Structures are given as structure tokens and as C-alpha cells.
Amino acid sequence: MKHSVILAGKENTSRFFGKGRLKSIICILLLGVITIPLLIVCVIYAQVIVLTTPGRNRNIGTIPDIAYEDVTLTTADGVAISGWYVAGTQPNAIVIVHGIHANRAYLIPQAVILAEAGYHLLLIDLRGHGLSEDAMMTFGYREALDVQAAVDYLMALPDVEQVGALGHSLGAAAVVRAAATDQRLKALVLQSTYSSLSQAVNNSFNNFVLLPKWPFAPVVIALAEFRTDLDMSQIDSARDLATMPPRPVLIIHGKGDNVFPVHHAQIMFDSAQEPKTLWIVEGMAGHVNPIDGHEPEYKERVLAFFEDAFSSRE
């Protein structure tokens, strides 16, 4: 009887691990080995697409109580850029440039202050944002061409002699990059921006990518560089501020910025050439427009900065 039980056990085991069943198990294991890495790659690349695709907000609203006109610009690489032009009463003009996933409406409070002071203004939607043409996001590198197209427009006006720029976050990175190769930009206000893309990735990877920084950051960066045909090192505002022909720079940053910590502002300030000013806004929590709750001081500081910057170059 015992011998029969043993034989029966061996027979059942043989049936369970028969050739057909064994092949199925091997196939399942092989499929898992192939499928799981492929799935991970797909998830990573989906994050790369999100990272390099602007979140478009077409709700641009209007500028209250100020006359303006809609304009469309064409960049050097052929992208159509939408914007508002506000005519001024003095011979100086300012390009106003919003941040990531926003549009020109985000900086209307700044536009009102500057318009009331008599500046010509051009508020633009960066490529892929607002009402501008679709394009990949390059974190300030090709967006610099949008800023330069705005400078072209303003400098072609008979009443404009000098042009400055005010940028927030991504817009500030684009402004610095544009100024590095375009000396027509005479004064820069940089709000809540990153000192370099590598520093931004180091500090803020998980603010933008739904994957752990380790081990995925190097893979995401490599794929993003491949998709945009850019190297991350090409986007470095601190380096550009250090090496470009000097011009007045005002750096504004909220002390509680939780996307790009305040040391980004300090790095840029330390790198920038004179004349330069750093304003760390106390009590500013989050990555927000520094004007909110600080309107009187903001108005005083920014207007004084542009007045001094333009008058020193007349």
C-alpha cells in the first residue's frame, strides 16, 4: 500500500510538472521578464512627454481699464506667439513673460503697475501656452526665441528706444537666455525662477514627475534630452548671468518657495554682474506670484529699478 501511495504521488507530480505545464510556466516567466521592463519604460516615457508638454490654459481674460491690442509674432524658428501690446507714453518698453503651465494673464497685476507708469508693454504667451502655437517645452532654451521675437516687435515701434523684460519662473529663465545673446534687453526682473535646470531637477524632480527621484531621474533626464534635442547643461541662468554683457538685474524670490527653494535666487545673485539687486520676499509661501500681498513694496521696488536702469543707459 505504501508503495502504491508513493507511485501515485510521483504520478501526480509528473502530471503537474509535465512538459506542457513546464513550457507554460517558462513562457509566463519570460513574458514577465519582457513585459515588466517594457511597462516601466512606457511609464517613464509617458512622464517625459508630460514633462516636456506645456499644460495649456486658454483662459487669458482681459487687462482691466487699460487699452491694448492683440498681436501675433513669429519667432526665428517659425513658431506663432500670441500676445497683448499696450502702448505707452515714454520711450521705454518691457516684455512680460509668464511661468510654466500659465499664460499672459498671470502677470496682469505687474502689467497694470507698469502701464500706469507709462511703459510700452508686450505680454506674451510662451510657445505651447495660452493661445500660442503648440511646441515642446525646453525650460527656457527655445522659449528665449519667443522673448526675442517680442523684443523685435517693440524695437520696431518708432516710439520705443529701450526694452527691458520681466519674467516669472520659466519666463524668467527664457528672459535670461534671451539676454545672454541679445544686448537689446537692457534690464531684467527675474521672479521665482531656477538658477539652472540641473539644480531644478536636483531640488524639484518630484514636484513635476510622478516617479521616485532615485533611480528614475537619470533615465527621465536622458529621455527628455533625447526628445527635446537639448542637453540639460544648456539651461543655466546663473552661468548666463555671470558671462553675458552686464546689465541691471533685479532678482525677486519668495522665502517660502516650495518648488524652487530660495537658494536658487542667491546662486543667481552671486553669479550676476553688477548692477544687481536681490529681494527675498518674506512670508511668501509656495511658488506664487511675488506681488500678492506685497503690492506697495513691489510697485516701489520694480518701478524704481526700471527707472534707474533705463535712465543710466540713455
C-alpha positions in Angstrom: 0.0 0.0 0.0 2.8 2.4 0.9 4.5 1.7 -2.4 1.3 2.4 -4.2 0.9 5.8 -2.5 4.5 6.8 -3.4 3.8 5.8 -7.0 0.6 7.8 -7.0 2.5 10.8 -5.6 5.1 10.6 -8.3 2.4 10.3 -10.9 0.6 13.4 -9.7 3.9 15.3 -9.6 4.8 14.2 -13.1 1.4 15.4 -14.3 1.8 18.8 -12.6 5.3 19.3 -14.0 4.6 17.7 -17.3 6.3 19.1 -20.4 3.2 21.2 -21.4 2.8 22.7 -18.0 6.5 23.4 -17.7 6.5 25.2 -21.0 3.6 27.4 -19.9 5.4 28.4 -16.7 8.5 29.2 -18.6 6.5 31.3 -21.1 4.8 33.2 -18.3 8.2 33.9 -16.6 9.7 35.0 -19.9 6.7 37.2 -20.7 7.1 38.8 -17.2 10.8 39.4 -17.8 10.0 41.2 -21.1 6.7 42.9 -20.2 7.6 44.4 -16.8 10.6 46.3 -18.0 8.7 47.4 -21.1 5.9 48.6 -18.9 8.3 50.6 -16.8 9.9 52.2 -19.8 6.4 53.2 -21.1 5.5 54.7 -17.8 8.8 56.6 -17.7 8.4 57.9 -21.3 4.8 59.0 -20.5 6.3 61.1 -17.7 8.8 62.5 -20.1 6.0 63.5 -22.5 4.2 65.2 -19.6 7.4 66.9 -18.5 8.1 68.4 -21.9 4.5 69.3 -22.9 3.1 72.6 -21.6 -0.2 72.5 -19.7 -2.2 74.8 -21.9 -4.6 77.3 -20.3 -6.5 79.3 -23.0 -8.4 81.4 -20.4 -6.4 84.6 -20.9 -9.1 87.0 -19.6 -8.5 90.8 -20.2 -6.5 93.6 -18.8 -9.0 95.8 -16.8 -9.2 99.5 -17.6 -6.2 99.5 -20.0 -6.3 99.8 -23.8 -4.4 97.0 -25.6 -4.4 95.2 -28.9 -3.9 91.5 -29.8 -0.7 90.8 -31.7 0.8 87.7 -33.2 4.6 87.3 -33.5 6.7 84.8 -35.4 9.9 83.5 -33.8 13.2 82.8 -35.5 12.3 79.1 -35.6 8.8 79.8 -37.1 6.5 79.5 -34.0 3.5 81.8 -33.8 3.4 83.6 -30.5 0.2 85.3 -29.3 0.3 88.4 -27.1 -1.1 91.8 -26.0 0.5 95.1 -26.8 -0.1 98.1 -24.5 1.0 101.4 -25.9 3.0 103.6 -23.5 3.8 107.3 -23.1 7.5 107.0 -22.5 10.3 105.7 -24.8 10.9 102.5 -22.9 9.2 99.1 -23.2 9.0 95.9 -21.2 8.4 92.3 -22.3 6.3 90.4 -19.7 6.7 86.6 -19.6 4.7 84.1 -17.5 5.8 80.8 -16.0 5.1 77.1 -16.7 1.5 76.0 -17.5 0.3 79.6 -17.2 -0.4 82.3 -19.7 -0.1 86.1 -20.1 -3.0 86.7 -17.7 -0.9 85.5 -14.7 1.2 88.7 -14.8 -1.6 91.2 -15.4 -1.0 92.8 -11.9 2.5 93.6 -13.0 1.3 94.9 -16.3 -1.1 97.3 -14.7 1.6 98.8 -12.5 4.0 99.2 -15.4 1.3 100.5 -17.8 0.3 103.2 -15.3 3.9 104.3 -15.2 3.8 104.9 -19.0 5.8 101.9 -20.3 5.0 100.2 -23.6 4.3 96.6 -22.8 4.1 93.3 -24.6 2.7 90.4 -22.7 3.2 87.1 -24.5 2.1 83.5 -24.2 5.1 81.3 -24.4 5.1 78.6 -27.1 2.7 75.8 -26.2 1.0 78.1 -23.7 -2.2 80.2 -23.8 -3.1 81.0 -27.4 0.4 80.5 -28.9 1.3 77.7 -31.3 2.0 74.2 -30.0 5.6 73.4 -29.1 7.6 71.3 -26.7 8.7 72.9 -23.5 12.5 73.4 -23.3 12.7 75.1 -19.9 13.8 78.4 -21.2 16.1 77.5 -24.1 13.9 77.8 -27.2 11.4 80.0 -25.2 14.2 82.6 -25.4 13.3 82.9 -29.1 9.7 84.0 -28.0 11.2 86.7 -25.9 13.5 87.9 -28.7 10.5 88.0 -31.1 8.8 90.3 -28.6 11.9 92.5 -28.5 11.9 92.6 -32.3 8.3 93.8 -32.2 8.9 96.5 -29.6 12.2 97.8 -31.2 10.4 98.2 -34.5 8.0 100.7 -32.9 9.0 104.3 -33.6 8.3 105.5 -30.0 10.4 102.8 -28.3 14.1 103.4 -27.6 15.0 100.8 -24.9 13.5 97.4 -23.9 13.6 95.5 -20.6 11.9 92.3 -19.5 10.1 90.9 -16.5 9.8 87.1 -16.3 8.3 84.7 -13.8 9.7 81.1 -13.3 10.0 79.5 -16.7 9.5 83.0 -18.2 12.5 84.3 -16.2 14.7 81.5 -17.4 13.7 82.4 -21.0 14.4 86.1 -20.3 18.0 85.3 -19.1 18.6 83.0 -22.0 17.4 85.7 -24.5 19.5 88.4 -22.8 22.6 86.2 -23.0 22.6 86.5 -26.8 20.6 89.8 -27.3 22.1 93.0 -25.9 18.9 94.9 -26.8 17.5 93.7 -23.5 18.7 96.5 -21.1 17.2 95.5 -17.8 15.9 92.2 -16.3 13.4 91.5 -13.5 13.6 87.7 -12.6 10.9 86.3 -10.3 10.8 82.9 -8.6 13.0 81.1 -11.1 15.7 78.4 -11.1 19.4 79.0 -11.2 19.9 76.1 -13.6 17.9 73.2 -14.9 20.3 70.7 -13.2 19.7 72.5 -9.9 15.9 72.5 -10.5 16.0 68.7 -11.2 18.1 68.2 -8.1 15.7 70.1 -5.8 12.3 69.7 -7.5 12.2 66.5 -9.5 9.2 65.1 -7.6 7.2 68.3 -8.0 7.0 67.5 -11.7 7.4 63.8 -12.1 5.3 61.1 -10.5 8.2 58.7 -10.1 10.9 58.5 -7.3 13.9 60.6 -7.9 16.1 57.5 -7.4 16.6 55.5 -9.6 14.4 57.2 -12.3 15.8 60.7 -12.5 18.8 59.8 -14.8 16.5 57.9 -17.1 13.9 60.6 -17.3 16.6 63.3 -17.9 18.2 61.2 -20.7 14.9 60.6 -22.4 13.9 64.3 -22.1 17.2 65.4 -23.6 16.6 63.0 -26.4 13.1 64.2 -27.0 14.0 67.9 -27.0 17.3 67.5 -28.7 18.9 69.5 -25.8 21.4 68.9 -23.1 20.3 69.9 -19.6 23.5 71.9 -19.1 22.4 74.3 -21.9 19.8 75.8 -19.5 21.9 77.6 -16.8 20.7 81.1 -15.8 23.5 81.5 -13.2 26.1 80.9 -15.8 24.5 83.2 -18.3 24.2 86.0 -15.8 27.9 85.6 -15.0 29.1 85.6 -18.6 26.8 87.8 -20.6 27.5 91.6 -21.0 26.4 93.2 -17.8 23.1 95.0 -17.4 20.9 95.8 -14.3 19.2 92.7 -12.8 16.6 92.6 -10.1 16.0 89.1 -8.6 12.8 88.5 -6.6 12.0 85.3 -4.8 9.6 84.2 -2.1 11.3 82.9 1.0 8.9 80.0 1.3 9.0 78.9 -2.4 8.4 75.2 -2.2 9.2 74.4 -5.9 12.5 76.3 -6.4 13.9 76.9 -2.9 15.2 80.4 -2.2 18.9 79.4 -2.6 18.3 79.4 -6.4 17.9 83.2 -6.1 21.0 83.5 -4.0 23.0 81.5 -6.5 21.9 83.7 -9.4 22.6 86.9 -7.4 26.1 85.7 -6.5 26.7 84.9 -10.2 25.3 88.0 -11.7 27.4 91.0 -12.5 26.8 94.5 -11.2 24.4 96.3 -11.1 22.3 93.7 -9.3 19.6 93.6 -6.6 18.1 90.7 -4.6 14.8 91.0 -2.9 13.8 88.0 -0.8 10.0 88.4 -0.1 9.3 87.4 3.5 6.2 85.5 4.2 5.7 84.2 0.6 4.7 80.6 0.8 4.7 78.4 -2.3 5.8 79.1 -5.8 3.5 82.0 -6.3 3.4 85.5 -7.9 5.5 87.6 -5.5 3.2 90.6 -6.0 0.3 89.1 -4.0 0.0 90.8 -0.6 3.1 92.9 -1.3 1.7 95.4 -3.9 3.0 98.7 -2.4 6.6 97.4 -1.9 6.6 95.6 -5.2 5.4 98.7 -7.1 8.0 100.9 -5.4 10.9 98.4 -6.0 10.1 97.5 -9.6 9.4 101.0 -10.8 12.5 102.4 -9.2 14.5 99.5 -10.7 13.3 100.1 -14.3 13.6 103.9 -13.9 17.2 103.7 -12.8 18.1 101.0 -15.3 16.7 102.9 -18.3 18.0 106.3 -17.2 21.5 105.0 -16.7 21.6 103.9 -20.4 20.1 107.0 -22.0 
